Amino acid sequence: VIPPPIIHIESYGEDSITFSLKMTANIKVSGYIVNIYWTFDTHRQEKRTLVIEGEKSIQKVANLTAHTPYEISAWAKTELGDSPLSFVHVVTSGTRPASPSLKAKAINQTAVECSWTGPRNVVYGVFYATSFLELYRSPHNTTTTSHNITVLVQRDEQYLFLV
């Protein structure tokens, strides 16, 4: 039986998490698949996937949000097959940034100008969909470091926007 890998949180800060991966058994590991999950504004679950080569590994994941719960899951690729999943949870330190204040204004039937307030030098995600269910499951999205963006939409539809 292949055991799950051990995920150990080495350290964390406001915008990063450092963790190590290892196996307890004497099984040759060719690499790990790691998923990092977090929930954005209770509407949208985000995920970042890392493909890591090698047996032992220390990884630092940066560009995270302060005071946000993260779930890290991992499995090992071994000579005998894939291992079961392993999970850990960690909350980054610091104070979570305030939610931006979004304004969306139709320019014409297929373009919407979105603008918002918030700190500079960060990346914003703009999510939009025609229903709350679509906004949660599979929204259209784009990222920008600006405080405004023009989004192209389908005509004769109503949209929900989230930044």
Backbone as CSV, one residue per row, in Angstrom:
resi,resn,N_x,N_y,N_z,CA_x,CA_y,CA_z,C_x,C_y,C_z
1,VAL,0.846,-1.182,0.000,0.000,0.000,0.000,0.890,1.244,0.000
2,ILE,0.549,2.181,-0.842,1.294,3.431,-0.918,0.681,4.412,0.081
3,PRO,1.470,4.956,1.015,0.914,5.920,1.964,0.810,7.310,1.324
4,PRO,-0.040,8.175,1.887,-0.089,9.549,1.391,1.180,10.296,1.790
5,PRO,1.556,11.334,1.055,2.741,12.106,1.439,2.461,12.933,2.688
6,ILE,3.532,13.316,3.351,3.415,14.205,4.509,3.659,15.629,4.022
7,ILE,2.679,16.503,4.306,2.811,17.929,3.983,3.077,18.639,5.303
8,HIS,4.196,19.310,5.404,4.539,20.037,6.623,4.658,21.523,6.306
9,ILE,3.898,22.346,7.028,3.991,23.799,6.841,5.267,24.260,7.542
10,GLU,6.228,24.742,6.765,7.495,25.225,7.315,7.343,26.640,7.864
11,SER,6.641,27.504,7.124,6.399,28.876,7.567,5.301,29.478,6.702
12,TYR,4.745,30.594,7.181,3.763,31.337,6.393,3.805,32.789,6.823
13,GLY,3.385,33.649,5.927,3.353,35.084,6.190,2.075,35.664,5.631
14,GLU,2.096,36.970,5.367,0.913,37.636,4.834,0.621,37.232,3.394
15,ASP,1.678,36.959,2.620,1.463,36.717,1.198,2.136,35.447,0.680
16,SER,2.551,34.550,1.579,3.211,33.323,1.113,3.092,32.204,2.148
17,ILE,3.257,30.977,1.629,3.295,29.773,2.462,4.466,28.930,1.965
18,THR,5.296,28.446,2.894,6.379,27.536,2.555,6.066,26.190,3.204
19,PHE,6.133,25.112,2.399,5.812,23.785,2.909,6.784,22.761,2.336
20,SER,6.900,21.633,3.045,7.744,20.543,2.563,6.875,19.322,2.294
21,LEU,7.383,18.465,1.400,6.710,17.228,1.039,7.690,16.079,1.195
22,LYS,7.230,14.965,1.781,8.074,13.772,1.838,7.195,12.540,2.048
23,MET,7.774,11.400,1.739,7.096,10.124,1.936,7.770,9.392,3.090
24,THR,6.979,8.676,3.870,7.543,7.917,4.990,8.034,6.549,4.558
25,ALA,7.457,5.996,3.509,7.819,4.643,3.066,9.031,4.688,2.138
26,ASN,9.671,3.550,1.980,10.798,3.417,1.066,10.294,3.129,-0.344
27,ILE,9.583,4.050,-0.900,9.042,3.923,-2.251,9.620,5.071,-3.067
28,LYS,10.133,4.755,-4.257,10.724,5.787,-5.105,9.633,6.723,-5.615
29,VAL,9.828,8.024,-5.341,8.887,9.060,-5.759,9.476,9.808,-6.946
30,SER,8.686,9.929,-8.008,9.157,10.700,-9.163,8.695,12.146,-9.108
31,GLY,7.688,12.429,-8.281,7.222,13.803,-8.149,5.920,13.885,-7.374
32,TYR,5.411,15.109,-7.257,4.179,15.372,-6.521,3.279,16.280,-7.352
33,ILE,1.992,16.136,-7.150,1.004,17.068,-7.676,0.384,17.749,-6.461
34,VAL,0.434,19.073,-6.437,-0.058,19.850,-5.303,-1.131,20.818,-5.795
35,ASN,-2.254,20.842,-5.098,-3.304,21.822,-5.367,-3.466,22.717,-4.150
36,ILE,-3.560,24.009,-4.393,-3.791,24.987,-3.331,-5.143,25.624,-3.619
37,TYR,-6.073,25.485,-2.662,-7.433,25.983,-2.824,-7.689,27.118,-1.849
38,TRP,-8.494,28.077,-2.277,-8.992,29.112,-1.395,-10.312,29.611,-1.955
39,THR,-11.125,30.212,-1.108,-12.419,30.724,-1.537,-12.344,32.225,-1.630
40,PHE,-12.738,32.728,-2.774,-12.712,34.153,-3.028,-14.090,34.727,-2.750
41,ASP,-14.200,35.585,-1.752,-15.435,36.328,-1.463,-16.652,35.413,-1.306
42,THR,-16.476,34.220,-0.807,-17.511,33.198,-0.587,-18.254,32.792,-1.852
43,HIS,-17.902,33.335,-3.015,-18.615,33.001,-4.248,-17.820,32.063,-5.143
44,ARG,-16.521,32.112,-5.071,-15.716,31.448,-6.100,-14.539,30.744,-5.459
45,GLN,-14.430,29.437,-5.673,-13.268,28.707,-5.178,-12.169,28.776,-6.236
46,GLU,-11.001,29.207,-5.801,-9.851,29.319,-6.692,-8.907,28.159,-6.438
47,LYS,-8.069,27.852,-7.421,-7.124,26.746,-7.281,-5.854,27.080,-8.051
48,ARG,-4.724,26.731,-7.454,-3.439,26.804,-8.140,-2.834,25.413,-8.068
49,THR,-2.342,24.891,-9.192,-1.765,23.547,-9.238,-0.266,23.646,-9.486
50,LEU,0.501,22.881,-8.696,1.950,22.805,-8.868,2.316,21.376,-9.234
51,VAL,3.160,21.210,-10.237,3.702,19.898,-10.596,5.171,19.936,-10.190
52,ILE,5.531,19.091,-9.220,6.864,19.125,-8.622,7.585,17.828,-8.961
53,GLU,8.778,17.949,-9.503,9.591,16.778,-9.837,10.517,16.454,-8.664
54,GLY,10.794,15.167,-8.456,11.751,14.768,-7.432,11.115,14.185,-6.192
55,GLU,11.985,13.676,-5.283,11.511,12.951,-4.103,11.167,13.831,-2.911
56,LYS,12.116,14.654,-2.469,11.861,15.543,-1.332,11.776,16.950,-1.872
57,SER,10.947,17.730,-1.242,10.726,19.038,-1.832,10.319,20.057,-0.777
58,ILE,10.872,21.253,-0.879,10.397,22.404,-0.112,9.944,23.434,-1.138
59,GLN,8.722,23.887,-1.001,8.128,24.811,-1.955,7.651,26.077,-1.251
60,LYS,7.807,27.210,-1.931,7.246,28.467,-1.444,6.220,28.937,-2.456
61,VAL,5.006,29.174,-1.989,3.943,29.687,-2.834,3.733,31.143,-2.449
62,ALA,3.914,32.051,-3.402,3.809,33.488,-3.138,2.559,34.066,-3.808
63,ASN,2.413,35.360,-3.704,1.283,36.104,-4.275,-0.046,35.636,-3.694
64,LEU,-0.070,35.383,-2.385,-1.294,34.995,-1.697,-1.887,36.220,-0.988
65,THR,-3.069,36.053,-0.426,-3.776,37.147,0.243,-3.662,36.988,1.755
66,ALA,-3.453,38.109,2.444,-3.329,38.099,3.901,-4.631,37.631,4.554
67,HIS,-4.505,36.962,5.693,-5.608,36.487,6.538,-6.659,35.724,5.717
68,THR,-6.176,34.765,4.931,-7.052,33.956,4.083,-6.780,32.478,4.346
69,PRO,-7.838,31.664,4.542,-7.636,30.223,4.724,-7.278,29.549,3.397
70,TYR,-6.249,28.708,3.428,-5.818,27.938,2.266,-5.824,26.464,2.615
71,GLU,-6.202,25.630,1.640,-6.112,24.178,1.787,-5.080,23.702,0.771
72,ILE,-4.125,22.920,1.252,-3.105,22.350,0.376,-3.331,20.849,0.344
73,SER,-3.495,20.300,-0.866,-3.612,18.849,-1.030,-2.483,18.391,-1.936
74,ALA,-2.006,17.170,-1.693,-0.902,16.649,-2.501,-1.002,15.141,-2.604
75,TRP,-0.514,14.635,-3.719,-0.305,13.193,-3.863,1.015,12.978,-4.574
76,ALA,1.589,11.812,-4.314,2.898,11.477,-4.874,2.730,10.576,-6.085
77,LYS,3.591,10.795,-7.081,3.699,9.893,-8.233,4.865,8.957,-7.907
78,THR,4.594,7.658,-7.827,5.635,6.701,-7.432,5.797,5.629,-8.494
79,GLU,6.811,4.776,-8.278,7.051,3.658,-9.192,5.917,2.640,-9.135
80,LEU,5.131,2.647,-8.063,4.021,1.703,-7.909,2.668,2.303,-8.277
81,GLY,2.637,3.589,-8.598,1.380,4.274,-8.906,1.236,5.530,-8.066
82,ASP,0.068,6.153,-8.141,-0.184,7.390,-7.397,-0.611,7.074,-5.960
83,SER,-0.174,7.914,-5.039,-0.531,7.754,-3.624,-1.910,8.362,-3.363
84,PRO,-2.492,8.077,-2.189,-3.705,8.783,-1.775,-3.378,10.260,-1.507
85,LEU,-4.424,11.060,-1.412,-4.270,12.487,-1.135,-3.940,12.744,0.326
86,SER,-3.221,13.817,0.549,-2.916,14.317,1.877,-3.368,15.772,1.910
87,PHE,-3.855,16.261,3.058,-4.372,17.623,3.172,-3.793,18.343,4.376
88,VAL,-3.578,19.643,4.244,-3.311,20.514,5.392,-4.044,21.826,5.156
89,HIS,-4.328,22.527,6.256,-4.985,23.828,6.194,-4.115,24.857,6.900
90,VAL,-4.073,26.058,6.364,-3.307,27.140,6.983,-3.986,28.465,6.642
91,VAL,-3.931,29.404,7.576,-4.459,30.749,7.358,-3.269,31.706,7.340
92,THR,-3.125,32.463,6.266,-2.022,33.416,6.182,-2.192,34.486,7.260
93,SER,-1.071,35.085,7.658,-1.110,36.087,8.717,-1.507,37.454,8.157
94,GLY,-1.607,38.434,9.033,-1.898,39.802,8.609,-3.385,40.097,8.581
95,THR,-3.707,41.218,7.983,-5.082,41.692,7.880,-5.534,41.592,6.432
96,ARG,-6.668,40.970,6.243,-7.187,40.819,4.880,-7.530,42.194,4.310
97,PRO,-7.151,42.456,3.054,-7.465,43.752,2.460,-8.972,43.949,2.322
98,ALA,-9.391,45.197,2.393,-10.811,45.517,2.237,-11.256,45.176,0.818
99,SER,-12.506,44.769,0.687,-13.044,44.471,-0.643,-13.133,45.757,-1.455
100,PRO,-12.775,45.685,-2.729,-12.888,46.871,-3.577,-14.352,47.266,-3.778
101,SER,-14.579,48.535,-4.045,-15.918,49.031,-4.341,-16.053,49.123,-5.861
102,LEU,-16.898,48.271,-6.442,-17.007,48.117,-7.896,-18.163,48.928,-8.463
103,LYS,-17.902,49.562,-9.602,-18.952,50.212,-10.386,-18.859,49.644,-11.797
104,ALA,-19.999,49.224,-12.347,-20.053,48.698,-13.707,-21.040,49.538,-14.504
105,LYS,-20.605,50.004,-15.669,-21.441,50.870,-16.496,-21.382,50.386,-17.939
106,ALA,-22.569,50.173,-18.532,-22.632,49.734,-19.925,-22.180,50.870,-20.838
107,ILE,-21.232,50.569,-21.725,-20.778,51.544,-22.720,-21.672,51.436,-23.957
108,ASN,-21.958,50.210,-24.356,-22.885,49.923,-25.452,-23.459,48.532,-25.188
109,GLN,-24.065,47.896,-26.195,-24.712,46.600,-25.958,-23.752,45.448,-25.742
110,THR,-22.460,45.629,-26.049,-21.510,44.520,-25.905,-20.268,44.883,-25.087
111,ALA,-20.255,46.043,-24.431,-19.086,46.434,-23.637,-19.527,47.068,-22.329
112,VAL,-18.857,46.662,-21.252,-19.133,47.199,-19.921,-17.822,47.715,-19.344
113,GLU,-17.842,48.958,-18.862,-16.670,49.551,-18.208,-16.785,49.273,-16.705
114,CYS,-15.816,48.546,-16.168,-15.780,48.243,-14.737,-14.668,49.076,-14.109
115,SER,-14.964,49.721,-12.986,-13.941,50.472,-12.253,-14.157,50.235,-10.768
116,TRP,-13.071,50.349,-9.989,-13.152,50.044,-8.566,-12.076,50.802,-7.814
117,THR,-12.236,50.808,-6.504,-11.247,51.408,-5.611,-10.460,50.290,-4.951
118,GLY,-9.266,50.604,-4.481,-8.465,49.605,-3.789,-6.996,49.954,-3.845
119,PRO,-6.167,49.162,-3.174,-4.730,49.453,-3.137,-4.073,49.323,-4.509
120,ARG,-2.955,50.001,-4.661,-2.148,49.925,-5.888,-1.186,48.747,-5.787
121,ASN,-0.563,48.395,-6.900,0.467,47.356,-6.970,-0.022,45.979,-6.523
122,VAL,-1.278,45.673,-6.837,-1.815,44.338,-6.598,-2.500,43.868,-7.878
123,VAL,-2.794,42.590,-7.957,-3.504,42.041,-9.109,-4.970,41.863,-8.718
124,TYR,-5.861,42.381,-9.546,-7.300,42.239,-9.333,-7.848,41.210,-10.312
125,GLY,-8.787,40.420,-9.837,-9.520,39.501,-10.695,-10.917,40.045,-10.917
126,VAL,-11.348,40.090,-12.155,-12.703,40.528,-12.495,-13.451,39.304,-13.001
127,PHE,-14.563,38.977,-12.331,-15.364,37.805,-12.657,-16.746,38.284,-13.082
128,TYR,-17.315,37.652,-14.111,-18.647,38.048,-14.545,-19.375,36.866,-15.160
129,ALA,-20.712,36.893,-14.996,-21.548,35.795,-15.471,-22.989,36.280,-15.551
130,THR,-23.858,35.464,-16.157,-25.265,35.839,-16.306,-26.144,35.326,-15.166
131,SER,-25.567,34.551,-14.217,-26.329,34.068,-13.059,-25.373,33.843,-11.888
132,PHE,-25.934,33.787,-10.680,-25.107,33.510,-9.509,-24.475,32.122,-9.611
133,LEU,-25.218,31.152,-10.137,-24.683,29.801,-10.276,-23.477,29.789,-11.222
134,GLU,-23.591,30.462,-12.354,-22.470,30.540,-13.287,-21.315,31.337,-12.688
135,LEU,-21.638,32.380,-11.910,-20.590,33.179,-11.261,-19.795,32.314,-10.288
136,TYR,-20.456,31.373,-9.632,-19.777,30.491,-8.688,-19.031,29.359,-9.399
137,ARG,-19.670,28.741,-10.396,-19.099,27.542,-11.008,-18.098,27.809,-12.124
138,SER,-18.437,28.694,-13.044,-17.555,28.881,-14.195,-17.719,30.281,-14.795
139,PRO,-17.319,31.292,-14.063,-17.479,32.647,-14.595,-16.440,32.952,-15.673
140,HIS,-16.751,33.946,-16.476,-15.728,34.544,-17.326,-14.844,35.337,-16.386
141,ASN,-13.558,35.438,-16.674,-12.709,36.212,-15.773,-11.488,36.735,-16.499
142,THR,-10.925,37.763,-15.911,-9.702,38.366,-16.397,-8.990,38.997,-15.214
143,THR,-7.719,39.258,-15.348,-6.971,39.912,-14.275,-6.320,41.179,-14.808
144,THR,-6.068,42.109,-13.889,-5.423,43.365,-14.248,-4.808,43.994,-13.008
145,THR,-3.809,44.826,-13.209,-3.242,45.604,-12.103,-3.828,47.011,-12.088
146,SER,-4.688,47.310,-13.053,-5.348,48.619,-13.121,-6.538,48.667,-12.176
147,HIS,-7.195,49.813,-12.156,-8.423,49.982,-11.378,-9.640,50.111,-12.286
148,ASN,-9.460,49.737,-13.565,-10.596,49.704,-14.477,-10.272,48.784,-15.640
149,ILE,-11.336,48.312,-16.267,-11.183,47.427,-17.423,-12.492,47.444,-18.202
150,THR,-12.394,47.322,-19.509,-13.584,47.187,-20.344,-13.756,45.714,-20.673
151,VAL,-14.932,45.195,-20.364,-15.241,43.775,-20.553,-16.226,43.642,-21.707
152,LEU,-15.939,42.734,-22.629,-16.844,42.461,-23.746,-17.820,41.364,-23.351
153,VAL,-19.120,41.611,-23.584,-20.183,40.684,-23.182,-21.100,40.422,-24.374
154,GLN,-21.993,39.451,-24.201,-22.994,39.149,-25.234,-24.140,40.159,-25.128
155,ARG,-24.683,40.521,-26.259,-25.799,41.469,-26.239,-27.057,40.794,-25.713
156,ASP,-27.985,41.600,-25.235,-29.287,41.138,-24.726,-29.174,40.176,-23.552
157,GLU,-28.156,40.357,-22.715,-27.994,39.547,-21.498,-27.746,40.499,-20.320
158,GLN,-28.169,40.084,-19.132,-27.830,40.818,-17.917,-26.668,40.088,-17.258
159,TYR,-25.706,40.847,-16.706,-24.514,40.251,-16.118,-24.331,40.672,-14.669
160,LEU,-23.720,39.785,-13.907,-23.267,40.051,-12.539,-21.761,40.201,-12.600
161,PHE,-21.219,41.168,-11.867,-19.778,41.411,-11.859,-19.264,41.344,-10.437
162,LEU,-18.035,40.853,-10.304,-17.365,40.734,-9.013,-15.891,41.064,-9.238
163,VAL,-15.300,41.882,-8.354,-13.861,42.178,-8.472,-13.200,41.864,-7.143
